[in-house]
Structure formats: structure tokens, C-alpha cells
Amino acid sequence: MAVITSPNGYIFYHYIPTQPGAIVVAVLFALGTLAVLYRSITTRTAFAIPFIIGGLRESPLYPQPAQISSVSSDTPFAVEVLGYIARALAKTTTSTPLPPFIMQNILLLIAPALFAASIYMTLGRVIRSVRGEAYSLIRPAYLTRFFVLLDVVSFFAQGTGGGFQASRNFNKTTAEYIILGGLVVQILGFGLFAVTAGIWHVRMRKVRTATTGASGRWVGVMKMLYVVSGLIMVRSVFRVVEYVMGTDGYLLRHEWPLYVFDAVLMMGTVGVFAWWYPGRLDVASSGEEHKADVGNDA
């Protein structure tokens, strides 16, 4: 089997990456990015780059103080595009494989962590939009910060490990352990997030059913969050198994698992988010909540 190696003999790929496949996936992610961008513009919820890059804090540009908007998630999708472009270049840069390998290795690892930040921020805004703070295990003001802190740890661990993996002077096994640690943190964070969101959802449904009998648009947003979280969770588990098996394992020696358990799942995340885009969530006054719920049912 053909391989692509570094000058010191480190194997970057145990196969020659398929160029057409990487190009097709990059194009699909680009289309998904445009779809999300279109939804954010038409719903007037266009934000700055997600806050991990813009300062590690929530920094939305509110149209009005009373309006709460969802997070624009164009950045992680664009990262996927660049990652697969770098993968497509691997076949044509076999003489200098290090730059595209580092680029695709890091970008494809960290993209889900960037998207996770948007998911966490969206839940906080959903809770505030229906004035459901009292039913959340964690106050919305701290909820986003707590989960984003876990996400930041995961983000830097995966990014650092991915960079060290291609370093000539760094132990490759240690680099894999660093990446593995970041992925485990991401999975634990998503699991705790799912429990927090689920408990709040159940409590809020009981209150709304008893008082208004209406579900409200927020229920549709919650379903979207569950689906995209599940897709990212499965992808993260795949990555954990991949690194546990090691460089001699089946997953790293064959290309198809990457496309099936990473590319397809992340493209599904793009599609679900674009289709059920959160849009704008307005904080209604107590006298308008019933009217808003019925009018925005999803």
C-alpha cells in the first residue's frame, strides 16, 4: 500500500488521499456555509465570528436590547472547507507533505469544537427568550461560560496535539494522548450539556403546557440542538476510537472511515442547522408570551 511520509520517516498517510473525494466534500461544506450565511442574513441574525476566535466571550451585536439572536456558525463550516482543501492538496504535494497535513489535521479536529460553542450559546439564549431561567440547573449567565470553558480546553488540546503530531522533535504518542484528552473533554462536555438541556426542556414543557398549552418555537430549536449535538458526539467518539487504536489501527490505515464517520456527520450538522436555523428569539413580555408562542410554533 502506498504511503506519504515525512523526511524523517513519519507516516502522514497510510494511503494516497483521494483528491476528488476531498474536493467534493469541500464544495458541499462551502454550499452549507453559504446556506447558513443566507439564513443568518434573511433572519437578521448575522453576528461576528464566533467568540472563541473573537475574545472567548459572548459578544453579539444586538439589533435591539430586547432581542436575542442565535449565533452565526459560518466559521466552523469554513474551517471544514479549508481542511478538506488541504487534504485535496496532499496528493499533489507528496514532496512537501507537511504543510497540508498540519493544516487538514488541525482544522478537521477543531471544527466541531468551534461549532459546540455556538450550540452552548444558543441554549442560553433559548432559556432567556422564554424567561425560563428558574428551571435551568445552571443559570444562563454561567451556563455558557461553564460549557465554553470545557470547549476551550478541548479546542486547545486538539489543536496543540494536532500540531505536535507533525513535529519532528515531539513524541508522536504523547501528541496522540493530548488529542485524545481533548476529545474526551469534548464528549464529557456534550454529555453534561445534553443532561442540562434535557432537564430544563422537560421542566419548561410542563410549565408551558400547564399555563398556555402551547409548545412555542423554542421547542423546535431545542430539537435542532439535540440532533446536531448527537451528530457531533458520534463523530467525537469515532475520533477517540481512532486514536485509541493508534497509527497501526484499521481506522487510520483506511480512508473511508474518515468520510463516513467525520465528513458525513459534520455535513449532516451543517444541513440540520441550516434547515432548522434558530433565527431570532425575541424576549417577550409576560403578557405577550402566549401570543408569541402560538404565533411562532415550530
N, C-alpha and C positions, 0 to 999 in steps of 0.2 A: 504494500500500500504506500502511495506517495505521501510524503510529509513535507511541512515547511518548518525549517529550523533556524535558530539564530546562529551567528558565527561561533559561539561557544558550545553549540550542540543542543541548546534547549529547544524542545519541540513546541512550536507555537500551535500547529495544527497537525493532527494525525491523518489528515486528508487534504485535498485541494478544495477550498471552499467554492461552492457553486456560485458563479457570478450572476447568472440570470435570476436565480432564486433571491439573492440579496437585493438585486435591483428591483424586482417585483415587490418585495416587502417594503423597501424604502419608498417606492411610489405609493403603495397603499397607506403607509403611515403619513406620507405627505398629504394625501387626499383627506385622511382623517383629521389631520391638523387644520386643514382649510375648513372642514365641516364644523369643527369646534369653534374656530375663529368666527365663522359665519354666524353660528348660533349666539356667540357672545356679543357680536355687533348688533344683530337684529333684536336681541333682548336687552340691549344697552347695559350689558354687564361686563364690558371689556375692562380688564384690570392690567396692572403692570405684571412683570414677570413674577411667578410665584415667589413667596417671601423667603424661601431658603436661599435663593440667589440674591434677593434684594434686601437682606438685612436680618433674616431669621426671625421675623415678627410679622404679624398681620398689618398690612398697610394698604387697605382698599381705598379706592377713590370713590367715595360715596356720592351718588348724584344728589341725594338729599340725606340729612341726618337720620330720617326715619326709615330709610330704605336699606335693606340688607341684600347684597348681591352675592352670587356664587363666585368661586374662584376660577379664573381663567386657567385652563390646564394645557395650553398650547405648548409650553416649554418642554415637559417630559416627552410629548409626542415628537417634537422637533429633535430631541436628543436621540430618540429611536431612529429617526431618519438618518441622522449623521452617523450613528453606529452602524447601520446596515450599508451605508455608502462606503464606510471604511472597510467593511467586510467584503464588499464587492471589489475593492481595490487589491485585496490580498492576493488574488490570482495573478495580477499584473505587476506586483511589486515583490516577487519572491526573492529578488536580490537584496532588497532593503525591507524586510517584513516587519521590523519593529514598530515604526510609527503607526501604520494602520492597525496592527494588532493591539497596541496600547489603547488606541482610540476606540475601537469597537469593544474591547474587553471592558473598559471602564464605563463607557456610555450605556451599553446594554445592561450593565449591572445596576447603575444608579437610577435609570429612568423610572422604575416602579417606586423608588423612594421619593422622588420628586412628586409623583402623582399622589402618593399617600398623603403628602402634606395638604394637597387640595381637598382630599376626602375628609381629613380631620377638620379643616376649616369649614367645610360645607356643613358638617353635622352641627358645629357650634352655631352657625347662622340659622339652621333649621330650628334648633331649640329656641333661639331668641325670637325668631319670626312668629312663633305661636305662643310666646310667653310661657314656655314650659320649663323654665329654669328650676323650679321647685321639684320637678320629677326626675332630674338627672342625678346620677350617682356622683358626678363631678361637676362643679359649677362651670358653665360655659367659658368663663374668663380663664379658668385654669385647665379646662379640658383640652383645648387646642395646644396650649403651651406644653402640657404633660406629654401628649402623644407626639408632638413635633419634636420634643427633646429626644424621645426614643428614635424618631425618624432621623434626626440629625446624627445620632450615634451610628445608626445603621448606614446612613449615607456615606459618612466619612470612613467607616470601617471598610465598606465595599470598595469605595474609590481608592483608598490607600492601598488595600490589598491587591486591587487590580493593577495599580501602578508598580508595586513591588514585585508582582508576579513576572513582569517583563524585565526587571532589573538584573543586571549581570552579577552584582555583588550581594544580592539578598537571597536568603534561603527560600526556595520555592514552596516548600512545605509550610513554612511559617506564614508566607503570604496567603496560602490557601486557608489556613486556620483563621487568619484575620478576616478574610472574606466570609468564611463560614460563620464566624461570630456575628458579623453584621447581618447576615441573612437570618440567623436565629433571633436576634433582637427584633428584626422586622416582623417575623412570624409571631413572636410573643406580643408585640405591639398591636398587630392586627387582631389577634385573638382577644386581647383585653378590650380593644376598641369595639369589636363585634358584641361582646357581652354588655358593655356600657350602652351602646346604641340600642341593643335589643331590649334591655330592661327599661330604658327611657321610652322606647316605642310602645311597649306593652302598657306601661303606666299611662302614657298620653292617650292611647286609644280608648282606654277605659274611661278616662275623664271626658274626652270629647264625645264618646258615644252616649254617656250619661247626660251630658249637658246640651248637646246640639244634634246628635245623631248623624253628624257629617264627618267624612273622612278628611277632606282637605287635600290640597295639592302637596302638602308636605309628606303625605303617605307615599306618593309616587316617587318623591326624591329619596325617601328612605329605602325604598325597594331598589332604586338605582345604586345607592351606596352599598347595599348588601351584595348585589351582583358583581360590581367592579371590585369590591373587597375580596370576594370569593375567588375571582379570576387571578388577582394579584397574589393571593395566598397560595393557590395551587402552583403558580409559577415560582414562588419563593421556595416552596417545598421541593420542587424539581431541582432548583439550583443547589439546595442543601444536599440532596441525594447525589447530585453530580459531583460536588466537591468531596463528599464523604467517600465516594467510590475512588476518587483520585485520578491521576493522569492515566493510569492503566485501566480505568474503568470503561465500561461499554459506552456510557453517555458522552464522555469526552473524546472517544475514539470514532464516534459516528456523528454525522452532521444532522440527520433528520430529527433527533430529539430536540435540538435547539429550536427548530422551526415549529414543531408540534406543540412543545410544552413551554415555549417562551414567546416566539413571534405570534403564533395564532392566538394565544391567550391575551397578549397585550393588544393585538389588533381588535380582539373582542371587547377589551376595555375601552378602546377608542370608540368603537361603534356604539356601545351601550351608553357611554357618556354623551356622545353627540346626539343620539336618538332621544334619550331622557334627560336632556340638558337641564340643570337646575333652574336656569333663568333667574329672574328676580323674585326674591322673597320679601314681601313688604310686611313690616311690623304693624299689625292692625291694632286699633284701639279696642278696648274691651267691648264697646258697643258695636263694633264692626266685625268682630271675629266670625260670627256665624255667617254673615253675608259673604265675607272673604272666603271662607271655607267652601261654601256651596258654589260660589262663582268660579273657584279655581280647582275644583275637584279633578284629580288625575287618576 
